[in-house]
Amino acid sequence: MARPFCFMTNTRKAKKPITSRKGLIRNIYSYLDLHYGNLKWWPGETPFEVIVGAILTQNTSWDNVAKAINNLKTAGMLCPVKLHTARETTIAGLIRPSGYYNVKTRRLKSFLDFLVGEFGGDIDAMFSLKPERLREKLLRVVGIGEETADSILLYAGGMPVFVVDAYTRRIMKRHGIIEGDPPYSEVQKLITANIPRKTGLYNQYHALIVQAGKDFCRKKPLCENCPLQRLDHA
């Protein structure tokens, strides 16, 4: 996936009026994109693998999720029909590295009940729905919240739906784009209103935010070498 956009506009520090948010949101993308290049998210060989990863990655690191997914692959279980018919104890043992494995087993089962019950286990049929309609349905599945649903839509379905996570909030807050603790939908709308509605852009932008959050914008930030320091001087 090629890097689809490069935004460069002037910005100012401190409390940002609405007119300057667009520049900040676009510059965050540009500076991080120049720093990291194409991150090629989300890792996964099939849409179903991506969906399983999106559910398992809740409250754990990707390294742990990768171990769990590898266990499922090795056991020949990484397919909707086999997982749906498997015993919960079998699944829990395989995904144990992902943490909260009993809870996540039930969440996987809930999603599989939905997938098999409404679409006969056919991922393509599920993604034939319009994003808005499928999102509504996913949010009714036990254990799937807004971030997980949007990750499924964007990364597994290739739909232009922006994912908001804790790193997104932290970076946007520290650069004066949002204040307090606004609802998920408000943060999502603010970002998507100021960049083109393109799946490739949403994919890369979210990946860049996560990487910058891990490397620099931690709870105790490492600002000195952060590429977003340039925002203060743009």
C-alpha positions in Angstrom: 0.0 0.0 0.0 1.6 3.2 -1.1 1.6 6.2 1.2 -1.4 8.1 -0.2 -1.1 11.7 1.0 1.3 14.3 2.2 -0.1 17.3 4.1 1.9 20.3 4.9 0.2 23.4 6.4 1.1 26.0 9.0 0.0 25.5 12.6 0.2 27.2 16.0 0.7 25.9 19.5 -1.6 26.0 22.5 -5.3 26.2 22.4 -6.3 25.6 18.8 -9.3 27.4 17.2 -11.4 25.2 14.9 -9.8 26.8 11.8 -6.3 25.5 12.8 -7.4 22.0 13.7 -7.4 20.9 10.1 -3.8 22.0 9.6 -2.7 20.2 12.8 -4.5 17.0 12.0 -3.0 16.9 8.5 0.5 17.8 9.7 0.5 15.1 12.4 0.0 12.6 9.5 2.7 14.2 7.3 5.4 14.4 10.0 4.7 10.9 11.2 4.5 9.5 7.6 7.9 11.1 6.8 9.4 9.7 9.9 8.1 6.1 9.7 7.2 5.5 6.1 4.5 2.9 5.1 3.8 0.7 8.1 1.7 -1.8 6.2 -1.0 -2.4 8.8 -2.8 -4.6 9.9 -0.7 -7.8 10.0 -2.8 -10.8 8.9 -3.0 -13.2 6.0 -6.8 -13.2 5.7 -9.7 -11.0 6.7 -10.7 -13.6 9.3 -7.2 -13.6 10.9 -7.4 -9.8 11.1 -10.8 -10.1 12.9 -9.5 -12.6 15.4 -6.5 -10.4 16.0 -8.8 -7.3 16.6 -10.7 -9.2 19.2 -7.7 -10.7 20.9 -5.7 -7.5 21.0 -8.0 -6.0 23.6 -6.0 -5.2 26.8 -2.8 -6.8 25.6 0.3 -6.3 23.4 0.4 -7.4 19.7 3.3 -9.8 20.5 1.0 -11.8 22.8 -1.7 -11.8 20.2 0.7 -13.0 17.5 1.6 -16.0 19.7 -2.1 -16.8 20.2 -2.8 -16.6 16.4 0.2 -18.8 15.7 -1.2 -21.4 18.1 -4.5 -21.3 16.2 -2.8 -21.7 12.9 -0.6 -24.5 14.1 -3.7 -26.3 15.3 -5.5 -25.7 12.0 -8.2 -23.8 13.8 -8.0 -20.4 12.2 -11.2 -20.7 10.2 -14.7 -19.6 11.1 -16.3 -23.1 10.9 -13.7 -24.9 13.0 -13.6 -22.2 15.6 -17.3 -22.1 15.8 -17.6 -25.8 16.5 -14.6 -26.0 18.8 -15.0 -26.4 22.5 -14.4 -23.3 24.6 -11.7 -25.0 26.6 -9.8 -25.9 23.4 -10.0 -22.3 22.2 -9.0 -20.9 25.6 -5.9 -23.1 25.7 -4.8 -22.0 22.3 -5.3 -18.2 22.8 -3.9 -18.3 26.4 -0.9 -16.0 25.5 -3.3 -13.2 24.6 -4.4 -12.9 28.3 -8.0 -12.9 29.6 -8.3 -16.0 27.5 -11.6 -17.2 29.0 -13.2 -13.8 28.4 -11.8 -13.6 24.9 -12.9 -17.1 24.1 -16.5 -16.0 24.9 -16.0 -12.9 22.7 -14.7 -15.0 19.8 -17.7 -17.3 20.2 -20.1 -14.4 20.3 -18.7 -13.1 17.0 -18.7 -16.5 15.4 -22.3 -17.0 16.4 -23.1 -13.8 14.7 -21.1 -14.6 11.6 -22.5 -18.1 11.2 -26.0 -17.2 12.3 -26.4 -14.2 9.9 -24.0 -15.0 7.1 -23.5 -18.7 7.2 -19.8 -18.1 8.2 -19.2 -16.2 4.9 -16.8 -13.3 5.6 -17.4 -11.9 2.1 -21.2 -11.9 2.6 -20.7 -10.0 5.9 -18.6 -7.3 4.2 -21.1 -7.0 1.4 -23.2 -4.8 3.8 -22.7 -1.1 3.9 -20.2 0.0 6.6 -22.8 1.9 8.6 -25.2 -1.1 8.7 -22.4 -3.6 9.5 -21.1 -1.4 12.2 -24.5 -1.3 13.9 -24.6 -5.1 13.8 -21.1 -5.6 15.1 -21.8 -3.3 18.0 -24.6 -5.6 19.1 -22.1 -8.5 19.4 -21.1 -9.1 23.0 -17.5 -8.0 23.6 -17.2 -5.8 20.5 -17.0 -2.1 21.1 -16.5 0.8 18.8 -12.7 0.5 18.5 -12.9 -3.2 17.8 -15.8 -2.8 15.3 -14.0 -0.1 13.4 -10.7 -2.1 13.4 -12.7 -4.9 11.8 -14.3 -2.6 9.2 -11.1 -0.8 8.3 -8.4 -3.5 8.4 -10.4 -6.7 7.6 -13.1 -5.1 5.4 -11.1 -2.4 3.7 -13.8 0.1 4.5 -13.1 3.8 5.1 -13.8 3.9 8.8 -11.3 5.7 11.1 -10.2 3.9 14.3 -9.9 5.9 17.5 -7.9 4.4 20.3 -6.1 5.6 23.5 -3.0 6.7 21.5 -5.3 8.8 19.2 -6.8 10.6 22.2 -3.4 11.2 23.9 -1.7 12.6 20.8 -4.7 14.8 19.8 -5.1 16.1 23.4 -1.4 16.9 23.9 -1.4 18.9 20.7 -4.5 20.9 21.7 -6.9 19.4 19.1 -9.3 17.9 21.7 -9.9 18.8 25.4 -11.2 16.7 28.2 -12.6 13.3 27.4 -15.0 13.7 24.4 -17.0 10.7 23.1 -15.5 8.3 20.6 -17.7 9.5 17.9 -16.8 13.1 18.4 -13.1 12.4 18.1 -13.7 10.3 15.0 -15.8 12.9 13.3 -13.3 15.6 14.1 -10.5 13.7 12.4 -12.5 12.5 9.4 -14.0 15.9 8.7 -10.4 17.2 8.1 -8.9 14.5 5.9 -10.1 12.8 2.7 -12.3 9.7 3.2 -9.8 7.2 1.9 -9.3 3.7 3.3 -5.5 3.7 2.6 -5.2 7.1 4.4 -7.2 6.0 7.4 -5.2 2.7 7.6 -1.8 4.5 7.5 -2.8 7.3 9.8 -4.0 5.1 12.6 -0.9 2.9 12.2 1.3 6.0 12.5 -0.5 7.2 15.6 -0.1 3.8 17.3 3.6 3.6 16.5 4.2 7.2 17.7 2.3 6.5 20.8 4.4 3.4 21.6 7.7 5.1 20.7 7.2 8.7 22.0 3.8 9.7 23.2 3.7 7.4 26.3 2.1 8.2 29.6 5.5 9.7 30.4 6.2 11.3 27.1 9.6 11.2 25.3 9.2 14.5 23.5 12.9 15.3 22.7 13.1 13.1 19.6 9.5 12.9 18.7 8.8 13.9 15.0 5.7 15.8 16.2 7.9 18.4 17.9 8.0 20.1 14.5 4.3 21.0 15.1 5.5 23.6 17.7 7.6 25.3 15.1 5.5 25.0 11.9 
